[in-house]
Amino acid sequence: MASATETAPLTPAAPAPARRLPRRLVAFFERAALPLLLVAGWEAFARSGALPAALLPAPTAVLHALGDWLFGLDESTQTYSGHWVPDALASLTRVAAGYAIAALSAILIGVAIGWWRLVERTVEPTLQMLRPIPPVSWIPLAIIWFGIADKPAIFLVFLGAFFPVLMNTIHGVRGVDRNLIRAGAMMGASESQLLTDIVLPAALPSIFSGLRIAIGSAWMLTVTAEMVAVKSGLGYVLWDSYYFLRYDIVLAAMISIGLLGYLSDLGLKALMASVLHWQKGTTVQGR
């Protein structure tokens, strides 16, 4: 007769909470080590006196400016004191609008170019001629067409986000295994079913790569547009503070933009992990 130890189910024991906590702490410090090291070096260099404090504010001075911009501590940031949230929301709105329009249109056009040869021959050459033109070179035309308001900023964000998503979508569709298409056709799938059930899911990893590249471009173009085309947002604060030699606010605006861009990318990564959950068992990202 088999013993109790021989008949026990071979299920792996769940990690105890006490074990998971140190691992999370270790992962946190792994991510935070380099930023903390850079900030410490920046603080030491700023305090060394190699550059005037007005030209290179120390991290503590920048954090103080950011705190006043956020919470209105002592009005050291003058007119911006306590106005961080409205400024950030203005930039977020422009990024969201331009990015959503760019993502939707680029995925649709990219699938069409990758799937239909006629669309490839008629549409792609024009888009490829427009792609090398820097989005900032459209600023004069954007201001003439849309005036000084949100529209030119959204237009520039659209230009910056459109082409990364487009190129990755085309690449993803063209990289679909022909055997999958043949198998679907042999089972009687229509062209629309091939596109929605085989081509689009197979192209999703490449599309998400384009979306992640595009969100960074969207933030860069938002700041550029806010410097010249609108009178609100984080980019406008950055540029306006430069004129008044308030480099602590300039750096606080740069940190805010970097943080919001990082959080946007984290959101996309979470969405990608949810949609592409099957990749964890088949690719190296599941290690």
Salt bridges, closest charged atoms under 4 A:
GLU43 OE2 - ARG47 NE 2.43
ASP74 OD2 - HIS64 NE2 2.87
GLU120 OE1 - ARG117 NH1 2.90
GLU120 OE2 - ARG174 NH2 3.06
GLU124 OE1 - ARG174 NH2 3.22
ASP150 OD1 - ARG94 NE 2.82
GLU226 OE2 - ARG94 NH1 2.65
ASP248 OD2 - ARG246 NH2 2.85
ASP265 OD2 - ARG212 NH2 2.82
